[in-house]
Amino acid sequence: MGVVRDLLTGSGRTHELVSRAVHLPITSPYSPAPELPPIVLTDVLGEDAVKNLPMTRDVAIAIPAVSKARNLLVATVSRFPLRAIRTDSNGVESDVTKEHAWLHRTNGSVSPQERMAWTVDDLIFHGVSLWLLKRGVPEGEGENRRRPIIEAEWCPRANWSIGDRGDGVQAILVDGVAIAEDGYMLINAPFEGLLNIGQRTLRGARDTEQAWVGRARNPIPVIELHQTDDSLEPAEAKTFVDTWAKARTQENGAIGYTPPGIEVRVHGEARAELMVEGRNAIRTDIGSFLNVRVAMLDGTVGVDSLTYSTKDGERNAFYEFDLPFWTDPITGRMSLDDIVPRGTRIRFDMYEAFNPPTRTGATVED
C-alpha cells in the first residue's frame, strides 16, 4: 500500500520524521498483537494466573456473542460509501466526493470496504483506529494553504503505539518510528474499547461456554464412586476414577463398569435452561457494551404484555439509535479541517439501506 511503501523506501513524499523508516516489516491486517504462546504462559505462570491475564482480541473474537456483534457492525458500516459534501456561502450543498479520491479508492490490495471494516474492528476492541495519510503539494494561499490527502490506509493496531519520538515529545510511532502530525488520522470511538472495559464480562462468557461444552460432554455434573468396603487400595481407586473420567468423555460414555465394593452415586442435575439463559444474558451484556440491541444479535428480549415490537421496528431502531454511535465519530473526525477543506463534511451514504428522504451523494465514483 502506498503510505507504507513510502515509509519503506524513503521516497521523500512523507515528512522528515519518517525518513528513518527504511526496513519496517509489513504486517498483515489480520495479524494479532505479538503474544507468547499460551502453553508457555501456562507453564510459567500456571493455569489460574493465565485466566486472569488481560483479554486479547483473538480470545474475545472466539466468543460467539462478540463475533456476532462485531460482524454485524463491521458488515453494516463498511458497505456504506463515504461522501464529501461542500456547503457554499449561500448554503447550497454539492457533492464533491470526486475531489477526494481517497474516500472511495486505494492504491493497494486492500479495498475501501476492507479498510473501513478493520477500522470499525479497531474501534470495537480497542476504542481507537489509525489511518496513515499521504499528502500532495500545498494548495491555496496564506493561512488557507494546506496539503490535500491523496491516499489513506488503515494501520494494524499491532503496528503502532504512542510514545516518545526521541526528544521528549509524545508522538504516534509506527513500528517504533515517529510519524508527522499531518501523516496520520487518529479516530477515537465514544468508549474505551471492549477489551478495556469488558474484561469481566468476556471472561464470564468464556467460562460459560466452557461450562456448557463440559456439560454436553458430561451431562451428569457430579459422579461419586463410593467405596463400600476395603477391597481397593488408594492407588487402585485413583486408577479406577481416572478410567471412569476418561470413559465419560467418549462417544459411549454412558456405559461404565463398577467392580464389587463400588457404588455409583450421582449428585445434582444440570438444568439446561440455565445454560440457555446464561448465554442469552451474555448477548445482552455484549450488546450493551457495543450499543447494539439484543434482537439484532439473535438474542431473546424480555418484554411484557403491553410491549409490541417487529423485526422492521428493531431494524429501524438499530439504524436510528445504535449505528450512529459508530458512524458519527468516524465521519466527525474526517470532517475536521486538517482532513478536508473548511466548509466540507464527510458522511456515510446510507440511502440504499435506510432510505432517507434525499441521497447524500452520487452512487458510483470510480
C-alpha positions, 0 to 999 in steps of 0.5 A: 500500500502506498503510505507504507511503501513510502515509509519503506523506501524513503521516497521523500513524499512523507515528512522528515520524521519518517525518513528513518523508516527504511526496513519496517516489516509489513504486517498483515491486517489480520495479524494479532498483537505479538503474544507468547504462546499460551502453553508457555504462559501456562507453564510459567505462570500456571493455569489460574494466573493465565485466566486472569491475564488481560483479554486479547482480541483473538480470545474475545473474537472466539466468543460467539456473542462478540463475533456476532456483534462485531460482524454485524457492525463491521458488515453494516458500516463498511458497505456504506460509501463515504461522501464529501459534501461542500456547503457554499456561502449561500448554503447550497450543498454539492457533492464533491466526493470526486475531489477526494479520491481517497474516500472511495479508492486505494492504491493497494490490495486492500479495498475501501470496504476492507479498510473501513471494516478493520477500522470499525474492528479497531474501534470495537476492541480497542476504542481507537483506529489509525489511518496513515495519510499521504499528502500532495503539494500545498494548495491555496494561499496564506493561512488557507494553504494546506496539503490535500490527502491523496491516499489513506490506509488503515494501520494494524493496531499491532503496528503502532503505539504512542510514545516518545519520538526521541526528544521528549515529545509524545508522538504516534510511532509506527513500528517504533518510528515517529510519524508527522502530525499531518501523516496520520488520522487518529479516530477515537470511538465514544468508549474505551474499547471492549477489551478495556472495559469488558474484561469481566464480562468476556471472561464470564462468557468464556467460562460459560461456554466452557461450562456448557461444552463440559456439560454436553460432554458430561451431562451428569455434573457430579459422579461419586464412586463410593467405596463400600468396603476395603477391597481397593487400595488408594492407588487402585481407586485413583486408577479406577476414577481416572478410567471412569473420567476418561470413559465419560468423555467418549462417544459411549460414555454412558456405559461404565463398569463398577467392580464389587465394593463400588457404588455409583452415586450421582449428585445434582442435575444440570438444568439446561435452561440455565445454560440457555439463559446464561448465554442469552444474558451474555448477548445482552451484556455484549450488546450493551457494551457495543450499543447494539440491541439484543434482537439484532444479535439473535438474542431473546428480549424480555418484554411484557404484555403491553410491549409490541415490537417487529423485526422492521421496528428493531431494524429501524431502531438499530439504524436510528439509535445504535449505528450512529454511535459508530458512524458519527465519530468516524465521519466527525473526525474526517470532517475536521479541517486538517482532513478536508477543506473548511466548509466540507463534511464527510458522511456515510451514504446510507440511502440504499439501506435506510432510505432517507428522504434525499441521497447524500451523494452520487452512487458510483465514483470510480 
